[in-house]
């Protein structure tokens, strides 16, 4: 079994996994053997390298602000309520 990394042409890691040796090349065009994760690593010139601390911090900060499913549902409900209230107010003004 081999560990592999599939990456985009810009070096971004798309996915990782483990498969039989004979199937590594079947994972896609941009695939290399190795172990990595998309937060801390990228692929440059066919080699897995560690991202800079600045890149890693930026990714982690972005992840902190990504709302979860419950937060997204709350925001959607807030927009619906505000829209309904705005429509009611406009109707009163007529």
Residue pairs with C-beta under 8 A, 6 or more apart in sequence:
1 18
1 19
1 20
1 21
2 18
2 19
2 20
2 21
2 24
2 33
3 16
3 17
3 18
3 33
3 34
3 35
4 16
4 17
4 18
4 19
4 24
4 27
4 31
4 32
4 33
4 34
5 13
5 15
5 16
5 31
5 32
5 33
5 34
5 35
5 36
5 41
5 43
5 48
6 13
6 14
6 15
6 16
6 17
6 27
6 28
6 30
6 31
7 13
7 14
7 30
7 31
7 32
7 42
7 43
8 14
8 30
9 30
11 42
11 43
11 44
12 38
12 42
13 36
13 37
13 38
13 41
13 42
13 43
14 38
16 35
16 36
16 37
16 38
17 27
19 26
19 27
24 31
24 33
25 31
30 43
32 43
32 46
32 47
32 48
34 48
35 48
36 43
36 48
39 51
39 56
39 59
39 60
40 50
40 51
40 56
41 48
41 49
41 50
41 51
42 48
42 49
42 51
42 55
43 49
51 59
67 75
